[in-house]
Amino acid sequence: MYVDYLMDMWSQLPVDAVREQVEQKGLVRGFAFWAKLAALRKFLPSGGQHILNEEWDICIVLDACRADLLADVVGDHSFLDTNTTRSVGSATFEWMPKTFSDDRDFSNVTYVCANPFSGEFLNGDDFELLEEVWRTSWDPELGTVPADSVTDATIRIGRELRPERLLIHYMQPHVPFVPSDWSTGPRVNEFGQWGASSGPDAFEELAMGLRDEEEVWTGYTKNLDYVLSSVSTLLENVDGDRVVITSDHGNAFGEWGLYGHYSVPLACLRTVPWCTTTAKDQHTRTPNPHDQTAEVSDRMEMLRSLGYR
C-alpha cells in the first residue's frame, strides 16, 4: 500500500528538479526535497483524530513526539499513560492547516504556539487568542523556543484570561535537541553551504551515518524529558479537569528508509500519544515577565534551524 502511494507521488513530481537537488545537496537532502514536494497533497482527506472534536479543557502538543518514545518514559512521569491516536498529519505543515481548517470553529480556543508555521497557516482573528511565543521567545543559540518560555506564557494567560479551551504547542522533542552535545543554531554546513542554518540535524546525521541509532534515540529521549519537566510545572500552575497530552506527528527512525518527518502516511509519523490527566493551579511557579529574548527577523531562518529546508 505505502509503496504504491510513494510511487504515485513520485510520478506526479518534477523529476528534473529532484535530480538537480540530489546533485547539489546529496541524496539525503534531495530525497527530503522530494518528500516536501509530495506535501502538496497535504490538503487531501487523510483521516485521523481532529483534536478540536475531542473534549478537553487543556490540550498540550509535544511537537514531533513518537508514541513509542513517550511510552519509554511513562514510568518517569506520573501524568502520562500509553494511549495513542492517529494524527491528521505527518508533519506540522500538514497537521496545522488540517486541524484549523475553514470549516471548523475554534473561536473559543486560546492557542499558545511555539511553532513558526503558525505565521504561514493561521489567522489570529480566528481564535479567542493566538499567542505566538516564537515571535517573542526564540533563542537563536538553541535554534528553538525554550520549553519554559512556553510554560510561562501559558501560566500568565491561564491566570489572566481563564480561557475556555487552552491549546499549548511546545517545540520539543522536535530537533534541535536542547539537553545534548549537538551543535545548535546557525551554522555552516560542511556538506555544502545553502543557507545560514543549514547544518544537518540529528536525523540527517543519522541518515548520513554520522550518528548511530542509539545515540540519536538517547538525544531524542532527553529532549522529551526536558520538555516534560516543563509540562509538569505547567500542570501545577493552570486549572483543567480534562487535560490531553498529544503530538502533531512523530518522526521516522529508519522506517521505509526515512529519517525525520515528511508528508507520507507512515504509522511512525501518524501514531501519536493521547494521554489524559488533570491540572490544578497550586501557584508553585511565578512566571517570568513577558520575555523578548530575540528580535524576530526571519521566520524562514527559524524554520531552517528546526530542520525545515
C-alpha positions in Angstrom: 0.0 0.0 0.0 2.7 2.5 1.0 4.9 1.5 -1.9 2.1 2.3 -4.3 1.4 5.6 -2.6 5.1 6.6 -2.7 5.4 5.6 -6.4 2.2 7.5 -7.2 3.6 10.7 -5.5 6.9 10.3 -7.4 5.1 10.1 -10.7 3.5 13.4 -10.1 6.6 15.3 -9.2 9.1 17.2 -11.4 11.9 14.6 -11.7 14.4 17.0 -13.2 14.0 19.4 -10.2 14.6 16.5 -7.8 17.6 15.3 -9.7 19.1 18.8 -9.5 18.6 18.9 -5.8 20.3 15.5 -5.4 23.3 16.7 -7.5 23.6 20.0 -5.5 22.8 18.7 -1.9 23.3 15.0 -1.9 21.0 12.0 -1.8 19.6 12.6 1.7 18.6 16.2 1.1 17.5 15.5 -2.4 15.1 12.9 -1.1 13.9 15.4 1.6 13.2 17.8 -1.2 11.1 15.1 -3.0 9.2 14.4 0.2 8.4 18.1 0.7 7.1 18.4 -2.9 4.9 15.5 -2.1 3.5 17.6 0.7 1.5 19.5 -2.0 -1.0 16.7 -1.4 -1.3 17.6 2.3 -4.8 19.1 1.9 -6.3 15.8 0.7 -8.5 13.9 3.2 -6.4 11.6 5.3 -8.4 10.5 8.3 -7.0 10.8 11.8 -8.3 12.3 15.1 -9.1 16.0 14.9 -8.2 17.4 18.3 -10.9 20.1 18.1 -13.6 17.4 18.0 -12.4 16.0 21.4 -13.4 17.0 24.9 -10.6 18.8 26.7 -10.0 22.0 28.7 -6.3 21.9 28.0 -4.5 20.2 25.2 -0.7 20.0 25.2 1.0 19.3 21.9 4.6 18.0 22.0 6.0 18.6 18.6 7.3 15.5 16.7 6.8 13.1 19.6 6.6 9.4 18.6 4.2 7.4 20.6 6.8 4.7 21.5 9.2 7.4 22.5 6.8 8.7 25.1 5.9 5.1 26.2 9.6 4.7 27.1 9.4 7.4 29.7 5.9 6.8 31.1 7.3 5.4 34.3 9.3 8.6 35.0 6.2 10.9 34.8 3.1 10.2 36.7 0.8 12.3 34.5 1.5 10.1 31.4 -0.1 6.9 30.0 0.5 4.8 26.9 -2.7 5.6 25.0 -2.3 6.6 21.4 -4.3 8.0 18.5 -3.8 8.7 14.8 -2.8 12.3 13.8 -4.4 14.1 10.9 -0.9 14.9 9.6 2.6 13.6 9.2 4.3 16.9 9.7 3.3 20.3 11.2 2.9 21.9 7.8 0.3 19.3 7.1 -1.2 19.0 10.7 -1.8 22.7 11.2 -3.9 23.6 8.2 -5.9 20.3 8.5 -6.5 21.0 12.2 -7.5 24.6 11.8 -9.5 24.3 8.5 -12.0 26.8 7.3 -15.0 24.6 8.1 -14.2 24.5 11.8 -15.0 27.0 14.6 -12.1 27.5 17.0 -13.1 31.0 18.2 -13.2 29.7 21.8 -9.6 28.3 21.6 -6.6 30.1 23.1 -3.5 28.8 21.3 -0.1 29.3 22.8 2.2 28.3 19.9 5.9 27.9 19.7 6.0 26.6 16.1 6.7 29.3 13.5 4.4 27.6 11.0 1.6 29.5 12.6 2.8 32.5 10.8 2.1 30.8 7.5 -1.1 28.9 8.2 -3.1 30.7 10.9 -5.0 34.0 11.4 -5.2 35.3 15.0 -8.7 36.6 14.4 -10.0 33.1 14.2 -9.0 32.3 17.8 -10.0 33.7 21.1 -6.3 34.4 21.4 -3.3 33.3 19.3 -0.1 33.8 21.3 2.8 33.1 19.0 5.6 32.5 21.5 8.2 32.1 18.7 7.8 35.8 17.9 9.0 36.8 21.4 10.9 33.9 22.9 13.1 32.4 20.1 16.5 31.5 21.4 19.0 31.9 18.5 21.7 30.0 20.3 19.4 27.0 20.9 17.8 27.4 17.5 14.4 26.9 19.0 11.9 28.2 21.7 12.8 27.0 25.2 10.1 25.0 26.9 9.9 27.2 30.0 9.1 30.2 27.8 6.0 28.3 26.6 5.1 27.3 30.1 5.5 30.8 31.5 3.4 32.3 28.7 0.7 29.7 29.3 0.6 30.3 33.1 0.3 34.1 32.6 -2.6 33.6 30.1 -4.3 31.0 32.1 -4.4 33.1 35.2 -5.3 36.4 33.5 -7.9 35.2 30.9 -9.2 31.9 32.2 -9.7 30.6 28.6 -12.4 28.2 27.8 -10.1 25.9 25.8 -6.4 26.2 26.1 -4.1 24.7 23.5 -0.3 24.7 24.1 2.2 23.8 21.4 5.7 23.1 22.6 8.6 22.7 20.1 10.2 19.8 21.9 11.1 16.9 21.4 11.5 18.2 17.8 15.1 18.9 16.8 17.3 20.6 17.7 17.9 18.6 20.9 18.3 21.1 23.7 20.0 19.0 26.5 22.6 17.3 24.4 26.0 17.9 22.8 24.5 18.6 19.4 25.6 22.0 18.0 22.5 24.2 17.6 21.6 27.4 16.0 23.0 29.0 12.8 26.0 27.1 11.5 27.8 26.4 8.2 27.1 23.1 6.5 30.3 21.2 5.8 28.4 19.3 3.1 27.8 22.4 1.0 26.6 25.9 2.0 23.0 26.6 1.1 21.5 28.7 3.9 22.6 30.3 7.2 21.1 27.4 9.4 21.8 24.6 7.0 23.8 22.3 9.2 22.5 18.7 9.4 20.1 17.9 12.3 20.2 14.7 14.3 18.1 12.7 12.0 20.0 13.9 8.9 23.3 12.9 10.7 21.8 9.5 11.4 20.9 9.1 7.7 24.4 10.1 6.7 26.0 7.6 9.1 27.5 10.4 11.2 25.5 9.2 14.3 24.3 5.8 15.4 20.7 4.9 16.3 21.3 4.6 20.0 22.9 8.0 20.2 20.1 9.7 18.3 17.4 7.9 20.3 19.1 8.9 23.5 19.2 12.6 22.4 15.6 12.4 21.3 14.6 10.9 24.7 16.5 13.5 26.7 14.8 16.2 24.6 11.4 14.7 25.6 12.3 14.5 29.3 13.4 18.2 29.0 10.0 19.4 27.8 8.1 17.0 30.1 9.8 18.6 33.1 8.3 21.9 32.0 4.9 20.3 31.3 5.0 19.0 34.9 5.5 22.6 36.1 2.6 23.7 33.9 0.2 21.2 35.3 0.8 22.6 38.8 0.1 26.1 37.7 -3.0 26.0 35.5 -6.5 24.6 36.1 -8.0 21.9 33.9 -10.4 19.0 34.7 -9.5 17.3 31.4 -6.0 17.7 30.1 -4.8 15.9 27.0 -1.1 15.4 26.1 -0.5 14.5 22.4 1.6 15.4 19.4 1.1 16.8 15.9 3.2 14.0 14.3 6.1 11.6 15.0 9.5 11.0 13.4 10.7 8.3 11.1 13.6 6.3 12.5 14.6 4.3 9.6 11.2 3.0 8.6 11.0 2.8 4.7 14.5 4.3 4.7 13.2 7.6 6.1 14.5 9.7 9.0 12.7 12.7 10.4 9.2 13.6 9.1 7.7 14.1 5.7 4.2 14.2 4.3 3.8 10.5 3.9 1.2 8.4 5.8 3.5 6.1 7.8 2.5 4.7 11.1 5.6 6.1 12.8 4.6 9.6 11.7 0.8 9.3 12.3 0.7 7.3 15.5 1.0 9.8 18.4 0.4 9.8 22.2 -3.0 10.6 23.6 -2.6 10.9 27.4 -5.3 12.2 29.7 -4.7 13.8 33.1 -5.7 16.8 35.1 -4.2 20.1 36.2 -4.5 22.2 39.3 -3.0 25.7 39.9 -1.0 25.3 43.1 0.9 28.5 42.4 4.3 26.7 42.6 5.7 29.0 39.9 5.7 32.7 39.3 6.1 33.1 35.5 8.9 35.3 34.2 7.8 38.6 32.8 6.8 38.6 29.1 10.2 38.0 27.6 11.7 39.2 24.3 14.8 37.2 24.0 15.4 37.8 20.3 14.3 40.2 17.7 12.2 38.4 15.1 13.8 39.0 11.7 13.3 36.0 9.5 10.7 33.3 10.2 12.2 31.1 7.4 15.5 31.2 9.2 13.8 29.9 12.3 12.3 27.0 10.3 15.7 26.2 8.8 17.1 26.0 12.4 14.3 23.5 13.1 15.4 21.3 10.1 12.9 22.6 7.5 15.0 23.2 4.4 
